[in-house]
Amino acid sequence: MLIAAGCSSDSGSGDDAGKDPSGLGATTSADATAAPTVQAAAYKKLPEPCAVLSKKTLTDLVPEGVKSGKEGTSSDTASRGSCSWTSLDNNGVKGSQFRWLNVSLLRFDSSQTQGEGDQLAASYFTKQVQEAQSVTGAKNVKSEPVAGAGAQATAVRYDLKKKEGAFKQQTVVARVENVVVTIDYNGAGLAGDKTPDAAALTKAAEKAVKEVVAAVTSANGSGSGSTGSPSASASKTPSKSASPSASPSKSAAKASPSASAGKKS
């Protein structure tokens, strides 16, 4: 009886000691802390969208509409914002020069479910460029990289024929860390006036996007995004987990510039 009791008391020791009673195996402390960490997004806020461009720049782009800035509605101004300007230089029977400018800002936060903010921004940047390159009715589409505007920047220009006239459209998309800046700028000669030079409009839009990128960097108290050099994470493959629902409405060229021109003319 004593021998049996002794054997019985040792039955919980040896190789079976410490095993999970459920039979699923022991869980180590290393397993419990194995959840991946996500790097915090570099930028935490956005600048006031209607104040990202200087008066001089606005005078160059929308000479008759410097004070016409209209801020878009946003339920979260720290994550998204936009502002648009309209200019109509009416020369009577000689025709009119129309300009329309829109600046859109979208900031991505890092999250465990979707990934790092800069990768989400990179994915959205690519999407914006692709959308600009595939606008319905666009002719003579041309794309070119833009230097000195954050980690990534591309300018897309094309011709768009409307009943009011022939529009020259420029869309410049730039990414600085976890923020994407989209500038849409178009011009047209209405009522018989000459069509504006596309190259000049593109140059003006590229200058503007650099100014907006600098404003984003300044608003966050950092100089890391203003040099035009890619951030350390810029070479990473853009995350495919960027949620389409995080995208703002298609305000830019999709906002029917001809409709705006018609109202002003």
C-alpha positions in Angstrom: 0.0 0.0 0.0 2.8 2.4 0.8 4.5 1.6 -2.5 1.3 2.3 -4.4 0.7 5.6 -2.6 4.3 6.7 -3.4 3.8 6.0 -7.1 0.5 7.7 -7.0 1.9 10.9 -5.5 4.6 11.2 -8.3 2.2 10.8 -11.2 2.1 14.6 -11.7 5.8 15.0 -12.0 8.4 14.2 -14.7 7.8 14.8 -18.4 4.1 15.7 -18.0 4.8 18.5 -15.5 3.8 22.0 -16.6 1.7 20.8 -19.5 -1.4 22.7 -20.5 -4.4 20.7 -19.0 -6.3 21.5 -22.2 -3.9 19.4 -24.2 -3.0 22.3 -26.5 0.5 22.6 -25.2 2.2 25.1 -22.9 2.1 28.8 -23.7 5.3 30.6 -23.1 5.7 34.3 -22.1 7.4 34.9 -25.5 4.3 33.7 -27.4 2.1 36.0 -25.4 4.2 39.0 -26.4 4.7 38.1 -30.0 2.2 40.6 -31.5 4.0 42.8 -34.1 4.6 46.4 -33.3 3.6 49.2 -35.7 5.7 52.3 -36.0 3.8 55.5 -35.1 2.9 57.8 -37.9 5.3 60.7 -38.3 2.8 63.5 -38.7 -0.1 64.0 -36.3 -2.0 67.0 -37.9 -2.6 69.0 -41.0 -2.3 72.7 -41.7 -5.3 74.9 -42.4 -6.0 74.0 -46.1 -6.9 77.5 -47.2 -3.7 78.9 -45.8 -1.1 76.4 -47.3 -0.4 78.7 -50.3 1.1 82.2 -50.2 -0.7 85.2 -51.7 2.0 85.4 -54.4 1.5 81.8 -55.5 -2.3 82.2 -55.5 -1.9 85.3 -57.6 0.1 83.3 -60.2 -2.4 80.4 -60.3 -5.8 82.2 -59.8 -5.1 85.9 -60.4 -8.8 86.9 -60.1 -9.6 84.5 -57.3 -7.0 85.0 -54.6 -9.7 85.7 -52.0 -12.1 83.1 -53.3 -10.8 80.2 -51.2 -13.5 77.9 -50.0 -12.7 75.3 -47.5 -14.3 71.8 -48.0 -16.3 70.2 -45.2 -14.5 67.7 -43.0 -15.6 65.8 -39.9 -11.9 65.3 -38.9 -9.7 68.3 -39.8 -6.6 66.6 -38.3 -7.0 63.8 -40.9 -8.4 65.4 -44.0 -9.0 68.9 -45.5 -9.4 70.7 -48.8 -9.7 74.2 -50.2 -10.6 75.5 -53.7 -10.2 78.7 -55.6 -11.9 80.0 -58.8 -10.7 82.7 -61.1 -12.4 84.3 -64.1 -10.6 87.0 -66.1 -13.5 88.3 -68.2 -12.4 90.4 -71.2 -15.9 90.8 -72.7 -16.1 90.1 -76.4 -12.4 89.1 -76.4 -13.2 86.1 -74.3 -12.2 85.0 -70.7 -9.5 83.1 -69.0 -10.8 80.6 -66.4 -8.7 78.9 -63.7 -9.7 76.5 -61.0 -7.5 75.2 -58.2 -8.1 72.6 -55.5 -5.8 71.4 -52.7 -6.6 68.2 -50.9 -4.8 66.8 -47.8 -5.2 63.3 -46.4 -3.3 62.0 -43.4 -3.0 58.3 -42.5 -2.5 57.0 -38.9 -0.7 53.8 -38.1 -2.8 50.9 -36.8 -2.3 47.2 -35.9 -5.0 46.2 -38.4 -4.0 48.2 -41.5 -0.3 48.9 -41.0 2.0 51.9 -40.8 0.8 55.3 -41.8 3.5 56.0 -44.4 2.8 52.7 -46.2 -1.0 53.4 -46.2 -0.2 56.9 -47.6 2.1 55.4 -50.3 -0.7 53.0 -51.4 -3.2 55.9 -51.6 -0.6 58.0 -53.5 -0.4 55.3 -56.2 -4.2 55.1 -56.4 -4.5 58.9 -56.8 -1.9 58.9 -59.7 -3.6 56.0 -61.4 -7.0 57.8 -61.2 -5.6 61.0 -62.7 -4.1 59.0 -65.6 -7.5 57.3 -66.4 -10.0 60.2 -66.3 -12.8 59.6 -68.8 -12.4 61.7 -71.9 -8.9 62.7 -71.2 -6.6 63.2 -74.2 -2.8 63.6 -74.5 -2.2 62.2 -71.0 1.4 62.8 -69.8 3.0 61.9 -66.5 6.3 63.0 -65.0 8.0 62.7 -61.6 8.4 65.9 -59.5 11.6 66.4 -57.5 11.7 68.2 -54.2 8.2 67.5 -53.1 8.4 65.0 -50.2 9.1 61.3 -50.6 7.1 60.8 -53.8 5.5 63.2 -56.3 4.0 62.8 -59.8 2.4 65.3 -62.1 -0.2 64.2 -64.6 -1.6 66.5 -67.3 -4.1 66.0 -70.0 -6.6 67.8 -72.3 -10.3 67.7 -71.5 -12.9 68.9 -74.0 -16.1 70.5 -72.6 -18.9 72.5 -74.1 -17.4 75.7 -72.6 -14.0 75.1 -74.2 -10.8 73.1 -74.2 -9.5 72.6 -70.6 -5.9 71.9 -69.7 -5.9 69.8 -66.5 -3.0 69.3 -64.1 -3.1 66.9 -61.2 0.0 66.8 -59.0 0.1 64.2 -56.2 2.8 64.2 -53.5 3.5 62.1 -50.4 5.4 63.4 -47.4 5.6 60.7 -44.7 2.0 59.7 -43.9 0.3 62.6 -45.6 -0.8 62.8 -49.3 -1.2 66.1 -51.0 -3.3 66.3 -54.2 -3.4 69.5 -56.3 -5.9 69.8 -59.2 -5.5 72.8 -61.4 -7.1 73.5 -64.7 -7.4 76.4 -67.1 -9.3 77.3 -70.2 -9.8 80.1 -72.7 -13.6 80.7 -72.8 -15.7 82.5 -75.4 -13.0 82.4 -78.0 -10.0 83.3 -75.9 -6.8 81.4 -76.4 -6.2 78.1 -74.7 -3.6 78.4 -71.9 -0.2 76.8 -72.2 -0.2 73.3 -70.5 3.5 73.4 -69.7 3.1 76.7 -67.9 0.1 75.5 -65.9 2.0 72.3 -64.9 5.0 74.3 -63.8 2.8 76.5 -61.6 1.0 73.4 -60.1 4.3 71.8 -59.3 5.5 74.9 -57.5 2.3 74.9 -55.5 2.6 71.3 -54.4 6.1 71.9 -53.0 4.7 74.8 -51.0 1.9 72.7 -49.6 4.3 69.9 -48.7 6.4 72.5 -46.8 3.3 73.7 -45.0 2.5 70.1 -43.9 6.0 69.7 -42.6 6.0 73.1 -40.8 2.6 72.3 -39.2 4.2 69.3 -37.5 7.3 71.1 -36.3 9.7 68.9 -38.3 12.0 69.4 -41.2 12.1 65.7 -42.2 9.7 66.1 -45.1 10.9 69.3 -46.8 14.1 68.1 -48.4 12.5 66.0 -51.1 14.5 62.9 -50.0 12.5 59.7 -49.5 12.0 58.8 -45.9 13.5 55.6 -44.6 10.2 53.8 -45.2 9.6 55.1 -48.7 11.3 52.1 -50.3 8.9 49.7 -48.6 6.2 48.1 -50.7 3.0 50.0 -50.2 0.6 48.2 -48.0 -2.4 46.7 -49.7 -4.5 47.1 -46.6 -5.3 50.8 -47.2 -9.0 51.0 -46.8 -10.8 52.6 -49.7 -13.2 54.1 -47.2 -10.4 56.2 -45.9 -10.2 58.0 -49.2 -11.8 61.5 -49.5 -14.4 62.1 -52.2 -13.0 62.7 -55.7 -13.0 66.5 -55.4 -10.3 67.4 -58.0 -10.7 67.0 -61.7 -13.8 64.9 -61.0 -15.5 68.0 -59.6 -16.5 69.0 -63.2 -14.4 72.1 -63.9 -16.6 72.9 -66.8 -19.6 73.3 -64.5 -17.6 75.8 -62.4 -16.6 77.6 -65.6 -20.2 77.8 -66.8 -21.4 79.3 -63.5 -18.7 82.0 -63.6 -19.0 82.8 -67.3 
